[in-house]
């Protein structure tokens, strides 16, 4: 927000990193949809949704996930990217309910 030139120069790379962690576009075959986030349980898994973990999936640290989601909201707002802002709001609000549960 304080350096618009920086965000214009690096937006493509940052959005690629965001898609690597939480791809919002189901038609994009480069990265899996939402990668580690499970919409049913409402939180992220550190080792992904499907794995060979004998004791079940490994729940991601909720504070890390909330920080990531709030960063998406900030980045989407600063760059005017409504899809990323909406993704961050969805992930943040869903994880917040999961934490309370």
MMTF fields as JSON, N, C-alpha, C and O atoms, coordinates in Angstrom:
{
  "mmtfVersion": "1.0.0",
  "mmtfProducer": "UNKNOWN",
  "numBonds": 403,
  "numAtoms": 404,
  "numGroups": 101,
  "numChains": 1,
  "numModels": 1,
  "chainsPerModel": [1],
  "groupsPerChain": [101],
  "chainIdList": ["A"],
  "bondAtomList": [4, 2, 8, 6, 12, 10, 16, 14, 20, 18, 24, 22, 28, 26, 32, 30, 36, 34, 40, 38, 44, 42, 48, 46, 52, 50, 56, 54, 60, 58, 64, 62, 68, 66, 72, 70, 76, 74, 80, 78, 84, 82, 88, 86, 92, 90, 96, 94, 100, 98, 104, 102, 108, 106, 112, 110, 116, 114, 120, 118, 124, 122, 128, 126, 132, 130, 136, 134, 140, 138, 144, 142, 148, 146, 152, 150, 156, 154, 160, 158, 164, 162, 168, 166, 172, 170, 176, 174, 180, 178, 184, 182, 188, 186, 192, 190, 196, 194, 200, 198, 204, 202, 208, 206, 212, 210, 216, 214, 220, 218, 224, 222, 228, 226, 232, 230, 236, 234, 240, 238, 244, 242, 248, 246, 252, 250, 256, 254, 260, 258, 264, 262, 268, 266, 272, 270, 276, 274, 280, 278, 284, 282, 288, 286, 292, 290, 296, 294, 300, 298, 304, 302, 308, 306, 312, 310, 316, 314, 320, 318, 324, 322, 328, 326, 332, 330, 336, 334, 340, 338, 344, 342, 348, 346, 352, 350, 356, 354, 360, 358, 364, 362, 368, 366, 372, 370, 376, 374, 380, 378, 384, 382, 388, 386, 392, 390, 396, 394, 400, 398],
  "bondOrderList": [1, 1, 1, 1, 1, 1, 1, 1, 1, 1, 1, 1, 1, 1, 1, 1, 1, 1, 1, 1, 1, 1, 1, 1, 1, 1, 1, 1, 1, 1, 1, 1, 1, 1, 1, 1, 1, 1, 1, 1, 1, 1, 1, 1, 1, 1, 1, 1, 1, 1, 1, 1, 1, 1, 1, 1, 1, 1, 1, 1, 1, 1, 1, 1, 1, 1, 1, 1, 1, 1, 1, 1, 1, 1, 1, 1, 1, 1, 1, 1, 1, 1, 1, 1, 1, 1, 1, 1, 1, 1, 1, 1, 1, 1, 1, 1, 1, 1, 1, 1],
  "groupList": [{"groupName": "UNK", "atomNameList": ["N", "CA", "C", "O"], "elementList": ["N", "C", "C", "O"], "formalChargeList": [0, 0, 0, 0], "bondAtomList": [1, 0, 2, 1, 3, 2], "bondOrderList": [1, 1, 2], "singleLetterCode": "X", "chemCompType": "L-PEPTIDE LINKING"}],
  "groupTypeList": [0, 0, 0, 0, 0, 0, 0, 0, 0, 0, 0, 0, 0, 0, 0, 0, 0, 0, 0, 0, 0, 0, 0, 0, 0, 0, 0, 0, 0, 0, 0, 0, 0, 0, 0, 0, 0, 0, 0, 0, 0, 0, 0, 0, 0, 0, 0, 0, 0, 0, 0, 0, 0, 0, 0, 0, 0, 0, 0, 0, 0, 0, 0, 0, 0, 0, 0, 0, 0, 0, 0, 0, 0, 0, 0, 0, 0, 0, 0, 0, 0, 0, 0, 0, 0, 0, 0, 0, 0, 0, 0, 0, 0, 0, 0, 0, 0, 0, 0, 0, 0],
  "groupIdList": [1, 2, 3, 4, 5, 6, 7, 8, 9, 10, 11, 12, 13, 14, 15, 16, 17, 18, 19, 20, 21, 22, 23, 24, 25, 26, 27, 28, 29, 30, 31, 32, 33, 34, 35, 36, 37, 38, 39, 40, 41, 42, 43, 44, 45, 46, 47, 48, 49, 50, 51, 52, 53, 54, 55, 56, 57, 58, 59, 60, 61, 62, 63, 64, 65, 66, 67, 68, 69, 70, 71, 72, 73, 74, 75, 76, 77, 78, 79, 80, 81, 82, 83, 84, 85, 86, 87, 88, 89, 90, 91, 92, 93, 94, 95, 96, 97, 98, 99, 100, 101],
  "secStructList": [7, 7, 7, 2, 2, 2, 2, 2, 2, 2, 2, 2, 2, 2, 2, 2, 2, 2, 2, 2, 2, 2, 5, 7, 7, 6, 6, 7, 7, 1, 1, 7, 5, 6, 6, 6, 3, 3, 6, 6, 6, 6, 3, 3, 5, 6, 6, 7, 1, 1, 7, 7, 7, 6, 6, 7, 7, 7, 5, 7, 7, 2, 2, 2, 2, 2, 2, 2, 2, 2, 2, 2, 2, 2, 2, 2, 2, 2, 2, 6, 7, 2, 2, 2, 2, 2, 2, 2, 2, 2, 2, 2, 2, 2, 2, 2, 2, 2, 2, 2, 7],
  "xCoordList": [0.821, 0.0, 0.867, 0.489, 2.028, 2.913, 3.841, 4.438, 3.959, 4.863, 4.18, 4.501, 3.239, 2.481, 3.358, 3.001, 4.473, 5.367, 5.896, 6.026, 6.199, 6.697, 5.635, 5.941, 4.414, 3.364, 3.087, 2.789, 3.181, 2.974, 4.082, 3.824, 5.313, 6.443, 6.404, 6.821, 5.909, 5.976, 4.624, 4.567, 3.555, 2.221, 2.151, 1.592, 2.699, 2.644, 3.306, 2.768, 4.485, 5.198, 4.445, 4.306, 3.964, 3.234, 1.941, 1.579, 1.25, 0.011, 0.289, -0.545, 1.433, 1.839, 2.089, 1.688, 2.742, 2.964, 1.643, 1.466, 0.725, -0.586, -1.296, -1.874, -1.258, -1.907, -1.252, -1.929, 0.047, 0.727, 0.183, 0.02, -0.097, -0.595, -2.109, -2.601, -2.852, -4.316, -4.928, -5.515, -4.793, -5.331, -6.846, -7.537, -7.355, -8.795, -9.486, -10.716, -8.728, -9.274, -9.318, -8.285, -10.52, -10.655, -10.261, -9.931, -10.293, -9.938, -8.434, -7.967, -7.676, -6.221, -5.601, -5.696, -4.973, -4.416, -2.974, -2.377, -2.409, -1.02, -0.868, 0.124, -1.855, -1.83, -3.187, -4.205, -3.217, -4.491, -5.367, -4.858, -6.668, -7.629, -7.474, -7.591, -7.218, -7.063, -6.021, -5.95, -5.243, -4.181, -4.382, -4.82, -4.076, -4.094, -5.343, -5.499, -6.239, -7.42, -8.566, -8.868, -9.195, -10.333, -11.607, -11.855, -12.421, -13.629, -14.594, -15.306, -14.625, -15.535, -15.145, -15.993, -13.867, -13.422, -13.135, -13.102, -12.928, -12.749, -11.355, -11.171, -10.362, -8.989, -8.014, -8.392, -6.757, -5.709, -5.021, -5.025, -4.431, -3.614, -2.179, -1.931, -1.237, 0.174, 0.698, 1.565, 0.189, 0.692, -0.281, -0.165, -1.219, -2.184, -3.4, -3.422, -4.404, -5.665, -5.56, -6.068, -4.911, -4.748, -3.291, -2.408, -3.038, -1.67, -1.666, -2.726, -0.499, -0.368, -0.119, 0.369, -0.449, -0.247, -1.108, -2.332, -0.503, -1.278, -2.219, -3.177, -1.958, -2.771, -3.698, -4.157, -3.97, -4.839, -4.033, -2.808, -4.72, -4.059, -3.556, -4.121, -2.508, -1.831, -2.445, -2.279, -3.157, -3.772, -2.707, -1.799, -2.829, -1.9, -2.115, -3.213, -1.073, -1.162, -2.179, -2.037, -3.186, -4.253, -3.746, -4.255, -2.758, -2.26, -1.544, -1.65, -0.816, -0.166, -1.209, -1.066, -2.234, -3.275, -4.023, -4.327, -4.32, -5.01, -4.116, -4.604, -2.834, -1.899, -1.86, -1.864, -1.822, -1.841, -3.125, -3.083, -4.255, -5.539, -5.632, -6.119, -5.17, -5.209, -4.259, -4.538, -3.141, -2.227, -2.895, -2.684, -3.696, -4.427, -5.406, -5.53, -6.1, -7.037, -6.288, -6.723, -5.167, -4.376, -3.849, -3.948, -3.289, -2.725, -3.823, -3.663, -4.921, -6.018, -6.58, -6.907, -6.691, -7.186, -6.2, -6.593, -4.924, -3.894, -3.751, -3.441, -3.976, -3.787, -5.098, -5.092, -6.214, -7.508, -7.938, -8.744, -7.404, -7.747, -8.846, -8.565, -10.098, -11.251, -11.231, -11.657, -10.741, -10.69, -9.8, -10.158, -8.653, -7.743, -8.304, -8.201, -8.893, -9.523, -10.619, -10.677, -11.486, -12.582, -12.063, -12.62, -10.998, -10.386, -9.91, -10.176, -9.208, -8.725, -9.849, -9.75, -10.921, -12.077, -12.708, -13.041, -12.869, -13.445, -12.582, -13.082, -11.278, -10.383, -10.329, -10.363, -10.246, -10.152, -11.418, -11.339, -12.568, -13.815, -14.109, -14.62, -13.789, -14.032, -13.095, -13.52, -11.828, -10.861, -11.208, -11.031, -11.699, -12.078, -13.171, -13.12, -14.144, -15.212, -14.633, -14.999, -13.731, -13.1, -12.306, -12.33, -11.607, -10.833, -11.767, -11.463, -12.895, -13.85, -14.407, -14.658, -14.598, -15.124, -14.102, -14.361],
  "yCoordList": [-1.192, 0.0, 1.259, 2.286, 1.165, 2.319, 2.422, 3.47, 1.341, 1.335, 0.637, -0.513, 1.32, 0.683, 0.113, -0.902, 0.731, 0.213, -1.164, -2.026, -1.367, -2.673, -3.739, -4.815, -3.46, -4.472, -4.783, -5.928, -3.781, -4.041, -4.924, -5.805, -4.692, -5.488, -6.93, -7.838, -7.148, -8.465, -9.181, -10.296, -8.576, -9.174, -10.57, -11.479, -10.755, -12.07, -13.161, -14.261, -12.863, -13.857, -14.15, -15.31, -13.112, -13.329, -14.098, -14.951, -13.81, -14.534, -15.984, -16.854, -16.257, -17.634, -18.366, -19.519, -17.71, -18.309, -18.545, -19.567, -17.597, -17.762, -18.968, -19.774, -19.099, -20.247, -21.562, -22.585, -21.541, -22.752, -23.186, -24.381, -22.236, -22.549, -22.738, -23.583, -21.964, -22.022, -21.585, -20.507, -22.413, -22.081, -21.945, -22.873, -20.808, -20.537, -20.896, -20.914, -21.177, -21.386, -22.876, -23.49, -23.454, -24.887, -25.276, -26.434, -24.315, -24.63, -24.545, -24.905, -24.076, -23.972, -25.301, -25.694, -25.985, -27.317, -27.268, -28.314, -26.076, -25.973, -26.352, -26.968, -25.978, -26.281, -26.836, -26.492, -27.692, -28.235, -27.163, -26.212, -27.325, -26.396, -26.383, -27.422, -25.226, -24.977, -25.867, -25.871, -26.59, -27.496, -28.128, -29.275, -27.42, -28.006, -27.702, -28.207, -26.883, -26.468, -27.433, -27.768, -27.874, -28.772, -27.995, -27.692, -27.667, -26.888, -27.575, -26.897, -28.91, -29.634, -29.444, -29.134, -29.627, -29.487, -28.029, -27.668, -27.192, -25.763, -25.351, -24.265, -26.207, -25.83, -26.474, -27.306, -26.071, -26.576, -27.785, -27.977, -28.598, -29.729, -29.489, -29.119, -29.694, -29.443, -30.385, -30.002, -31.609, -32.587, -32.848, -33.856, -31.97, -32.122, -32.913, -33.515, -32.902, -33.556, -35.07, -35.794, -35.553, -36.994, -37.356, -36.841, -38.229, -38.667, -40.063, -40.649, -40.589, -41.931, -41.896, -42.87, -40.793, -40.639, -41.669, -41.643, -42.573, -43.626, -43.112, -43.797, -41.932, -41.411, -40.288, -39.491, -40.219, -39.173, -38.004, -37.977, -37.051, -35.885, -34.97, -34.914, -34.27, -33.385, -31.986, -31.318, -31.535, -30.215, -29.131, -29.168, -28.163, -27.033, -26.151, -26.099, -25.466, -24.526, -23.447, -22.782, -23.274, -22.329, -20.894, -20.107, -20.534, -19.152, -18.881, -17.782, -19.87, -19.704, -19.563, -18.732, -20.363, -20.316, -18.984, -18.419, -18.483, -17.198, -16.066, -15.127, -16.152, -15.141, -15.154, -14.096, -16.334, -16.451, -15.847, -15.086, -16.18, -15.677, -14.163, -13.504, -13.61, -12.149, -11.487, -10.386, -12.138, -11.601, -11.592, -10.669, -12.612, -12.63, -11.467, -10.82, -11.203, -10.082, -8.776, -7.946, -8.603, -7.374, -7.241, -6.168, -8.321, -8.264, -8.012, -7.176, -8.726, -8.54, -7.13, -6.551, -6.58, -5.211, -4.206, -3.286, -4.384, -3.441, -3.443, -2.41, -4.597, -4.693, -4.636, -4.66, -4.561, -4.507, -5.835, -5.863, -6.945, -8.269, -8.86, -9.414, -8.737, -9.178, -10.686, -11.136, -11.475, -12.928, -13.305, -14.167, -12.664, -12.975, -12.445, -13.114, -11.258, -10.731, -11.677, -12.023, -12.095, -13.006, -14.348, -14.92, -14.853, -16.099, -15.942, -16.799, -14.846, -14.6, -14.497, -15.044, -13.801, -13.661, -15.03, -15.358, -15.824, -17.166, -18.03, -18.632, -18.09, -18.924, -18.439, -19.246, -17.139, -16.566, -16.857, -17.336, -16.569, -16.742, -18.214, -18.563, -19.077, -20.51, -21.082, -21.86, -20.699, -21.177, -20.648, -21.358, -19.412, -18.843, -19.684, -19.933, -20.111, -20.974, -22.326, -22.869, -22.863, -24.144, -24.061, -24.987, -22.955, -22.768, -22.761, -23.362, -22.083, -22.017, -23.39, -23.712, -24.201, -25.552, -26.411, -27.583],
  "zCoordList": [0.0, 0.0, 0.0, -0.563, 0.635, 0.718, -0.482, -0.725, -1.223, -2.379, -3.558, -3.862, -4.228, -5.306, -6.42, -7.017, -6.706, -7.734, -7.389, -8.258, -6.116, -5.672, -5.9, -6.416, -5.528, -5.672, -7.14, -7.482, -8.01, -9.439, -9.995, -10.815, -9.555, -10.039, -9.549, -10.267, -8.339, -7.719, -7.61, -7.091, -8.081, -7.947, -8.556, -7.941, -9.735, -10.385, -9.575, -9.45, -9.016, -8.202, -6.907, -6.517, -6.245, -4.99, -5.215, -4.405, -6.293, -6.564, -6.947, -6.698, -7.542, -7.804, -6.484, -6.329, -5.545, -4.223, -3.491, -2.827, -3.617, -2.988, -3.585, -2.855, -4.906, -5.539, -5.132, -5.024, -4.908, -4.452, -3.093, -2.845, -2.221, -0.878, -0.834, -0.087, -1.625, -1.554, -2.877, -2.971, -3.882, -5.199, -5.126, -4.705, -5.53, -5.482, -6.796, -6.858, -7.829, -9.168, -9.494, -9.762, -9.471, -9.737, -11.156, -11.415, -12.077, -13.463, -13.713, -14.793, -12.73, -12.846, -12.427, -11.264, -13.363, -13.067, -12.559, -12.306, -12.408, -11.962, -10.478, -10.088, -9.662, -8.228, -7.802, -8.401, -6.774, -6.316, -5.662, -5.068, -5.778, -5.192, -3.665, -3.015, -3.115, -1.671, -0.99, 0.239, -1.711, -1.27, 0.116, 0.197, 1.193, 2.543, 3.345, 4.457, 2.802, 3.557, 3.304, 2.158, 4.371, 4.273, 4.598, 5.765, 3.593, 3.853, 4.824, 5.564, 4.832, 5.73, 7.194, 8.031, 7.499, 8.884, 9.238, 10.414, 8.218, 8.454, 8.875, 9.423, 8.626, 8.963, 7.983, 7.158, 8.094, 7.201, 7.811, 9.027, 6.94, 7.354, 6.918, 5.77, 7.821, 7.511, 6.438, 5.653, 6.392, 5.437, 4.301, 3.605, 4.11, 3.033, 3.467, 4.541, 2.622, 2.97, 2.852, 3.708, 1.808, 1.617, 1.837, 1.149, 2.781, 3.023, 3.629, 3.852, 3.892, 4.467, 5.968, 6.541, 6.598, 8.039, 8.783, 8.65, 9.562, 10.209, 11.311, 11.668, 11.842, 12.938, 12.476, 13.295, 11.206, 10.679, 10.162, 10.28, 9.595, 9.038, 10.14, 11.232, 9.838, 10.771, 10.661, 9.641, 11.708, 11.644, 11.69, 12.521, 10.783, 10.731, 11.95, 12.504, 12.36, 13.46, 13.094, 12.068, 13.916, 13.58, 13.508, 12.709, 14.322, 14.272, 12.954, 12.409, 12.436, 11.134, 10.029, 9.132, 10.102, 9.096, 9.132, 8.082, 10.32, 10.45, 9.936, 9.308, 10.197, 9.697, 8.168, 7.538, 7.579, 6.121, 5.559, 4.592, 6.158, 5.668, 5.774, 4.855, 6.881, 7.017, 6.025, 5.55, 5.703, 4.691, 3.316, 2.529, 3.027, 1.76, 1.687, 0.648, 2.785, 2.82, 2.566, 1.767, 3.249, 3.073, 1.648, 1.053, 1.09, -0.254, -1.29, -2.18, -1.173, -2.115, -2.072, -3.109, -0.87, -0.714, -1.295, -2.013, -0.986, -1.449, -2.962, -3.556, -3.597, -5.046, -5.818, -7.049, -5.114, -5.785, -6.383, -7.313, -5.856, -6.361, -5.475, -4.411, -5.923, -5.138, -4.885, -3.821, -5.849, -5.658, -4.476, -3.675, -4.371, -3.266, -1.953, -0.924, -1.973, -0.757, -0.287, 0.893, -1.198, -0.843, -0.341, 0.596, -0.96, -0.497, 0.943, 1.786, 1.224, 2.582, 3.588, 4.687, 3.23, 4.137, 4.399, 5.537, 3.337, 3.498, 4.41, 5.36, 4.118, 4.925, 6.37, 7.299, 6.56, 7.91, 8.719, 9.85, 8.144, 8.897, 9.163, 10.227, 8.204, 8.398, 9.455, 10.309, 9.402, 10.396, 11.788, 12.779, 11.873, 13.169, 13.841, 15.046, 13.061, 13.606, 14.025, 15.067, 13.209, 13.528, 14.828, 15.639, 15.021, 16.257, 17.464, 18.494, 17.333, 18.446, 18.773, 19.935, 17.732, 17.947, 18.671, 18.942]
}
